[in-house]
Amino acid sequence: MDLRAQRLTALVLRALPYGDSDQVVQFLARGRGRIAVFARGARSSKRRFGSALEPFQLCEILVSARAGAQLLSLRESHVVEAHAGLRDDLHRLAHAGYASELAHDLTREHEPADGLFEALAGFLLSLAVSPATSARLRALELAFLSASGLAPQLDACARCGDEVAPGRAALDPAAGGLVCSSCTPPGALALGRGPRALLEQLQQRGLEGAETPLSADGSGRPADARAFEEAAAQAGIVLGAFLVHQLGRTPRSSAFLEQVGAPR
């Protein structure tokens, strides 16, 4: 017996086979956060859900709770935005997979995560129509961390609160951000001037900062696109280590990024 039904806008994070004919689908839903949904007959009959359970798609779904069942039941799923361009390029596909894994691991079931949902939706929409870049990936990581309450502190020392001298700095994942020279512990991660300026800009401007980067000289002029992308790749080493510290493990999708040579 259906206890209640709810129509949601959701992104497909992953779909796993269950038995011979069914699937368990992980969605990130606006207003509901991450939900696990049982899609009966999804594998045995294409007519029931069609292609509306493919990863990375934005869908409108109808789900219901059933007495005694742990998973929600999927009654309908309709594609709102397929993001078809993601499947035309391995680099885009690798970035989409990485983003979806982070979204899964930085959320808890049935806890609203609308900031993270909007960040992922914007990222996938942009990625579907333009090349994969390190800058956009850094913007996404920072947006996810911010939405999860885990943003690295970049405007002052994360240990003592003092100003961190301009230029090259150190980032301490255990402290939660940049550290001044007095607080820098052994093994802190070195962050060059360019990568530091890039992270500060992307933390403030989000995906817009990755699409239309500004010069670090404060003039408001466009940044050199090639130099900005190189700085983003360098910053990824440090921000990646910060993410691993927060998650407690290295994302599995990182291996596929490396395998296909996608921007990191």
N, C-alpha and C positions, 0 to 999 in steps of 0.2 A: 504494500500500500504506500503511495506517495505521501510523504508528510508535508512537503512544500516544494515549489518549483521556483527557480530564479533565472532570469535572463541576464547574461553578463557579456561584456566586451572583454576578450581575453586573447593573449598571445600563447601560441603553442610552444612550450619549451622542449618537450620530448614526448615520444610515444613508444611504449614498450609492449611487445606481444604478451598475451596472457592466454594460455591454453592454445587450442587449435584455431579459434575464430575471433577472439576478443582482444582488446587492447586496454592498457592503463595509460592514460594521457595526463601529463603534467601541464597545467595551464598557469599563467600568471594573469590574474583577472583584476580589472579595475574595481576597486572597492572591496575586494575579497582577498587579495594577495594570492599566494600559491595554493592551488587546489589540485588534488589527485582525483581523476574521474574515470569511472569504468565505462568503456564504450563496448557494449555488447554487439557482437556480430560485425565489428568494424573491419576485420580481416577477411571474413567470408563473403561479405556482400558490399560491393562498391556503391551500390545504390543508396545505402542507408546514410552514409556520411560523405560519399564521394571523395574528393581530395581535401576535405576540410579539416583533416587531422595531421597535415604535413607540418613538420617543425618550422618555426619562424613566421607562420602566418598569423595575421590578425583576424579573429573570428568573432561572430556573435553566437553564443552558445546558450542552450537551455539545459539546466542541470536540476536534479532533484535529489533529495535525501530519502533514503528508504529505511524503514524500521529494521534495526539489527545489523545494518551494513556499515562498514567503516568508510567505504568510498562513496562519493557522490555518483549518481548515474547520469550519463549523457543521453539526452533525449533528442537534441537537435544541435547541429553545428553548420554555420554558413560563413563562407569566406568573405571578409570585408576588404582585406588587402593581402594579396598573395605574396608580395615581395618577390616576384618571379626572377628578377635580375640576380638575386643571391645565388641561384643555381647555375648561372652562366659562367661563373668564375670560381676557381678553387680558393683563391685568397678571400673573396667575399664570404664564401661558404665557411671557411675556417674561422673568420672573425665572428660570423653569426653564431657558430657553435660555441665559441669561447664566451661570447656575451650571454648566451642562454644558460650555460653552465654556471657562470657567475651569478646570474639572476636567481637560479635555483638555490645555490649554496648560501646566498646572502639573505634569503627570506625563510620564514617559517610558515608552515601550513595554516591557512585561515587567519593570518595576521595581515591586515591591509598594508600595502606597500605601494601606494599610488605614485610616489616620487620615483621609485625604481621602475614602475611600469611605464611611466611617461618617458623616462630616459631610454629604456630599451626600445620603446615604440619609435621614438625619434631616430635612434641609432639605426635600426633596421630599415626605416624608410629612406634614410640618407644613403646607407650602404647599398641598397638595392639599385640605386641609379648612378653611383659614382665609385671609383676605385677604392679598395681597402687601403687605409693609411694608418701609420703609427699614431699620428696626432689624434685622429678620431677615436682610436682605441684608448689612448690616455684620457681623453675627455670622458669616455664612457666609464672607465674605471673610477675616475674621480667622482663622477656623478653617482655611481652606485655606492661608493664609500660614503659620500655625503648623505644620501638617502637612507643609509643604514646606520647613521650616527657614528661612523668610523673614519671620517675624513682626516687625513694627515694635517697636522698643524703646520702651516707654512709661513705665518706672519710673525712668529716669535718662538723662543726656545720652548720646546714642549716639556722641559724639565723645570726650569726656573722662571720662565716667563720673560726673560730679558730679550732685548733685540738681538737678532742674529746678523752679524756683519754682512754687508752686501757681497755678492760674488759667490765663489765656491763655498759650499757648506757641507754639513754632514746630516744624515737622516738616521734616526734611531727608531726602528719599528717598535721596540719594546716601550719606548717613551711616547710614541704616537705622532712623531713628526720631526721637524728640524731641531737640532740642538746647537747651542752656542759652543764656542771653543772650550769654555770652562766645564761644560757638562758632557762633552763628547766622550763616550765610553770606547774601549777597545772594540774593534770590529764594526763600528758605525759605518754606514754606507756613504761613500763620497758622491756628492751631487754637484756637477759643474755649474758654472754661471748660466750658460744657455739652457740646459735642462731645468734648472731651478726656476728661471724666468718663465719657461714654458708651462711648468706645472702651476705656477701662481696664476698665469693668465687663464689656463683652462679651468682651474678651480673656480675662478670668478665668472668666466663667460660660457662655460659648458661647450656643447657641440658647436655653437656659433663660433667660438674661438678656434676650433679646429678647422672649420670651413673657411673663415676669413681671419686668419691670424694677423695680429698687429705687431709692429716692431717693438722690441724691448726697450727702446730709447725714450719711450713716453711721448713720442711725437704724434701718435695716432696713425702713422703711415702703415701701409701693408707690410708684413714681414716678408723676407725672402723665403719663398715656399720651400725650396730645397733645404736651406739651413734649418728651417723650422721642423721639417720632417726628420732631419738627422738628429736634432735635439730631442724630438719625441722618442726616437728609437733608443737614444742613450738614457732618457728618463725612464723608459720602460724597465730597464734593469733594476733600478732602485724601487720604482713603484711596484714592480712585480714581486720583489722581495717583501715589501710592505704588505701586499695582498696575501702572500703565502703565510706570513705571520698571523694575519687576521683570520684566515680560513683554517689554519692548522695543517695545510697540505698544499701541494702543487696541483692546480687544475689539470685534469686529465686531457682536456682539449689543447693544452699547451703543446703537447707532443705532435698533434696534427698541424698546428701552426708552423712548427719547425720542419715537419716532414714535407710540407708543400711550399716552403719558403715564403710564407706570408709575412708582411710587415709585422714586426713585434713591438 
